[in-house]
Amino acid sequence: MTRQTEITLTDNAKLHIEKVLEKDPDGLGLRLAVKTTGCSGNQYVIETAKSITDEDRTMESKGIKIIVDANSLRYLVGTELDFIRDGLNANFKFNNPNVEESCGCGESFSLKKELENEI
């Protein structure tokens, strides 16, 4: 079942994801996850979804299907995903209200204490 979203995309993110999905005929949408790793404890995983499992939650933002496993969803609720360009660099930026702080390298983050205890 596709639900209206707990995760939103900016217009820039939507345009970038559309380009990626156009090049991937097996892509069903965008898969987002949170895994335990990195210097601050957690890291985002972003990839093209090739399948959808019973444990996944599916939502839609700006016409893009977003697939998130049930465990990661609670850490991503309320997140806005943006795609930014800064000179020659371009990457996704997660505006996540559940994040307490990010590490200096920008690759990992820690969750607010009430969520951290659930991992």
N, C-alpha and C positions, 0 to 999 in steps of 0.2 A: 504494500500500500504506500502511495506517495502522499506525504503530508506537507502542508505549507510549513515554512521553514523555521527551525530554531537557529539555523546558520544562514547568513546572507552573503551575497556577492556584490561587490561594487561593479560599476559598468566596465572598468578596466579589467577586472578579474574575469568577468563574463566574456569579454572579447578575446582574451588570451586563451581561456579554456576552450572556447569554440574553435579556435585555430588548432589547438592540440587535438581535439576530438575529430576534426575534419581529416586529420592525417592518420587516424587510428580507426580502421573500420570495425575493430572488435571492441572499441571503447563504448561502454554503456553510460558513462558519466564520470564524475570526479569522486575519487575515494579519499576521505580524510580519516586520520587516526592519530592517536597519541600513544607513544611508546615510552617506557621507562629507560632513559639513557642520557648521556650528555653530562656536562659539568654542573648543570642546575637541576638535573633529575628527570626531565621529560623533554621529548622532542616531537614535533609534528611530522606526520607522514602524509605525503600528498602524491597521488598517482592516478593514472587512468584506471577506472574500475573495469575489470574483465568479466566479473561475475558478481552476483548478489546472493548472499546466503540467508538462511532463516534468522541468523543473529544480527543481520544488518538492518538499519533503519534508513529509509529512503525519503528524501525531501527534495524540494525544488526551489530554486531561486533564480529569477530572471531567465527562466526557461532551461536552466541547466540542472540536470539530475545530480544530487549530492548523496553519496552513499557513505554511511558511518556505522562502524560496529557499535553495538549497544553499550559496551564498556567505555569506549572513547566519547560517546555522545554527551555524557554527563559533564565532561571536561570542556566540551566545545559549545554547549548551549549559550546562545547570545553572541557568538563570534561573528565578526564581519571579516570576510576574506577579501583582501585588496591585491592588486598587482601593480607594482611601482617600478618605474625606470628612473635611474639616477646615473646620468652619464652613460657609460658602457654597461653598467650593471642593471639587471632586471630580475626581480624575484617577487614571490608572494609575501604578503605581510598579513599576519593574523592579528586582528584587533579583538583580543579575547578578554572579557571581563573577569574570567576565572583565574587569570595569571597574577601571581604576587610579584614576581620579578623575573627578568631575563638575564642570561649571562652576558658577559662582555662580547663574546664572539657572535652573539645573536642566534646561535643554533639551538639553544635549549632554554628551558624556563622552569620555574617552580610554580606550583599551584597554590592557591589560598589554602591555609592550614585545614579548614574544614573539608576540602576536597582531597588534599594530600593524604589524609588519614584513611581515605576510602581505597587507595591504590593497593 
